[in-house]
Amino acid sequence: MKYLLASTRFVLFVFVTLFLYSVWFIGSFIIPNKPFWRQLLFRLWAISFIKIAGIEVEVIGTPPQQPFFLVCNHLGYVDIPVLRAIVDSVFVGKKEIKDWFLAGRIVSDMETIFIDRQNNRDILRAGEEILEKLNAGEGVIVFPEGTSSKGEEVLKFNSSFLEFPARVDFPVHYASITYQTPNNNPPANTICWWGDDTFLEHLWKILQIPRFKAIVTFGEQPIQNPNRKELAKILHQKVSEIFVPVL
């Protein structure tokens, strides 16, 4: 039965993704307000994924209002539709994602800001793109751990992701995300994407779970600090304080 459920969900996921991307692509030539059109279709995709995968989303605290710069711990790609369904935003991601087959093109067209953390000049370029998005009234979400984890703890934050807000002393909002699943499907082995599984192999596991819960907790006040390393430490501590480990 679980394989039938996963198969049905997978077909729906592929269909909805390609359909909404096609609608966005065609509309991008017609709709004058490009950011609105992109944000609308991105939000519809995120909500669709949540419905297809059977995710219940619980929000604790108050999400920030646009424009905002938000950091969050990272447990896997499921974080993206969950967060995106709550707040309109673009994401900052590592440049390797851009090379993923088909998904890289779609993610790029949703104006993800890619960053090469090994190249200081690229960090500055990404900062300019972030500034453009904020000036346009959009939200920006960053996963400063730089990778996803199994959810035992919040990994150390990479300060390079915080170069821009530190340099201009921009307030940084923070949030934590965690998951709860049925007892026979521990989220560390199913929802969290940290092992050797490919994207499709991991997605297949997730789609077999009848229902699971995502809990997003937003911090009370944004943090400002002109020193990016100090800012990273403070934000890591704040996120750790509101993070509930995945069991």
C-alpha positions in Angstrom: 0.0 0.0 0.0 2.8 2.4 0.9 4.4 1.9 -2.6 1.1 2.7 -4.2 0.8 5.9 -2.1 4.3 6.9 -3.0 3.8 6.2 -6.7 0.6 8.3 -6.8 2.2 11.1 -4.9 5.3 11.1 -7.1 3.3 11.3 -10.3 1.3 14.2 -8.8 4.5 15.9 -7.7 6.1 15.7 -11.2 2.9 16.8 -12.9 2.3 19.8 -10.6 5.9 20.9 -10.7 6.1 20.8 -14.5 2.6 22.3 -14.9 3.2 25.3 -12.5 6.6 25.9 -14.1 5.1 25.9 -17.5 2.4 28.4 -16.3 5.1 30.6 -14.8 7.2 30.4 -18.0 4.4 31.4 -20.2 3.1 34.1 -17.9 6.6 35.6 -17.5 6.2 36.9 -21.1 2.8 38.5 -20.3 2.6 39.5 -16.7 4.2 42.9 -16.2 4.9 42.4 -12.4 7.6 39.7 -12.7 8.4 39.4 -8.9 4.7 39.0 -8.1 4.1 36.4 -10.7 7.2 34.4 -9.6 6.3 34.6 -5.9 2.7 33.6 -6.6 3.7 30.5 -8.6 6.5 29.6 -6.2 4.0 29.8 -3.3 1.4 27.6 -5.2 4.1 25.0 -5.8 5.2 25.0 -2.1 1.6 24.6 -0.9 1.0 21.9 -3.5 4.0 19.9 -2.3 2.9 20.2 1.3 -0.6 18.8 0.3 0.8 16.0 -1.8 3.3 14.9 0.8 0.8 15.0 3.6 2.7 17.6 5.7 1.0 19.4 8.6 2.7 22.7 9.2 2.7 24.3 12.7 4.0 27.9 13.0 5.1 29.2 16.4 5.8 32.9 16.7 5.4 35.6 14.1 6.9 35.4 10.6 8.8 38.5 9.5 7.3 41.0 7.1 8.9 41.7 3.8 11.6 42.8 3.2 13.5 40.6 5.5 16.7 38.6 5.9 16.0 35.3 7.7 18.4 32.5 8.8 17.2 28.9 9.7 18.7 25.5 10.5 18.6 23.1 7.6 17.4 19.5 7.7 16.7 18.9 4.0 15.0 20.1 0.8 11.6 19.7 2.5 12.5 22.9 4.5 12.2 24.9 1.3 8.5 24.3 0.5 7.6 24.5 4.2 9.2 27.9 4.7 8.1 29.1 1.3 4.5 28.4 2.1 4.8 30.6 5.2 6.7 33.6 3.9 7.2 34.9 0.3 10.9 34.9 -0.3 13.9 33.8 -2.4 16.6 31.5 -1.1 20.4 31.7 -0.9 21.9 28.3 -1.9 25.3 26.8 -2.8 26.3 27.0 -6.4 26.3 23.2 -6.9 22.5 23.2 -6.9 22.5 25.2 -10.2 24.0 22.1 -12.0 21.2 19.7 -10.9 19.3 18.2 -13.9 16.1 20.2 -14.6 15.7 21.1 -10.9 18.7 23.4 -11.2 17.0 25.3 -14.1 13.7 25.6 -12.2 15.4 26.7 -9.0 17.4 29.3 -11.0 14.3 30.7 -12.6 12.8 31.2 -9.1 15.8 33.6 -8.7 17.7 31.6 -6.1 20.8 33.5 -5.2 23.7 31.1 -5.6 27.0 31.6 -3.7 30.5 30.1 -4.0 31.7 30.2 -0.4 35.3 29.5 -1.5 35.4 32.7 -3.6 35.4 36.0 -1.6 34.5 38.0 -4.8 31.5 35.8 -5.3 30.4 36.4 -1.7 30.4 40.2 -2.5 28.5 39.6 -5.7 25.8 37.5 -3.8 25.6 40.4 -1.3 24.7 42.8 -4.1 22.0 40.4 -5.3 20.6 40.1 -1.8 20.5 43.9 -1.6 18.6 44.1 -4.9 16.0 41.7 -3.5 15.6 43.6 -0.3 15.3 46.9 -2.1 12.6 45.3 -4.3 10.7 44.5 -1.1 11.4 40.7 -1.1 12.4 38.4 1.7 15.7 36.4 1.6 16.2 33.1 3.4 19.6 31.6 4.2 20.7 28.2 5.7 24.0 29.3 7.2 24.9 25.7 8.2 25.8 25.3 4.6 24.5 21.7 4.5 21.6 19.7 5.8 21.9 17.6 9.0 20.1 14.7 10.7 18.7 17.1 13.3 20.5 16.1 16.5 21.7 19.7 16.9 22.2 22.9 14.9 25.5 22.8 13.1 28.0 25.7 13.3 26.9 28.7 11.2 29.2 29.6 8.3 29.8 33.4 8.7 30.4 33.9 5.0 26.6 33.6 4.5 26.3 36.6 6.8 28.7 38.9 5.1 26.1 41.2 3.7 23.9 41.8 6.8 27.0 42.3 8.9 28.6 44.7 6.4 25.5 47.0 6.3 24.3 46.2 9.8 21.0 44.9 8.5 18.7 43.2 11.1 18.6 39.4 10.7 15.5 37.4 11.7 15.9 33.8 12.7 13.8 30.6 12.9 14.2 26.9 13.6 12.5 24.0 11.8 12.0 20.4 13.0 9.8 17.4 12.1 7.7 14.8 13.8 6.7 11.5 12.1 5.0 8.3 13.1 7.1 6.1 15.4 8.0 3.6 12.7 9.4 6.4 10.4 11.9 8.4 12.5 12.5 11.8 10.8 16.3 11.5 11.2 16.2 8.6 8.8 13.4 9.8 6.5 12.7 13.5 6.4 16.3 14.7 7.1 18.5 14.4 4.0 22.1 13.9 5.2 23.1 10.4 4.1 24.2 9.0 0.7 20.7 8.8 -0.8 20.2 10.6 -4.1 17.4 13.2 -4.3 15.0 10.7 -5.9 15.8 7.9 -3.5 15.2 10.2 -0.6 12.0 11.6 -2.0 10.7 8.1 -2.5 11.1 7.5 1.2 9.3 10.6 2.2 6.4 10.0 -0.1 5.7 6.6 1.5 5.0 8.3 4.9 1.2 8.8 5.2 1.5 12.1 7.2 4.1 14.0 9.1 4.4 17.3 10.8 6.8 20.3 10.3 7.2 22.8 13.1 8.6 26.2 12.3 9.5 28.5 15.3 10.3 32.2 14.6 12.5 34.2 16.9 11.1 37.2 18.7 13.5 40.0 17.7 16.0 40.3 14.8 19.7 40.5 15.5 22.2 43.1 14.3 26.0 43.0 14.5 28.6 44.5 12.2 31.0 41.6 12.8 30.0 38.6 10.7 31.7 36.1 12.9 30.1 37.4 16.0 26.8 37.7 14.2 27.1 34.0 13.2 27.7 32.9 16.8 24.8 34.9 18.2 22.4 33.6 15.6 23.6 30.1 16.1 22.9 30.4 19.8 19.5 31.9 19.2 18.4 29.2 16.7 19.8 26.5 19.0 17.7 27.8 21.9 14.4 27.4 19.9 15.4 24.3 18.0 13.7 21.0 19.0 16.0 18.1 18.1 14.7 15.5 15.7 14.1 12.2 17.5 
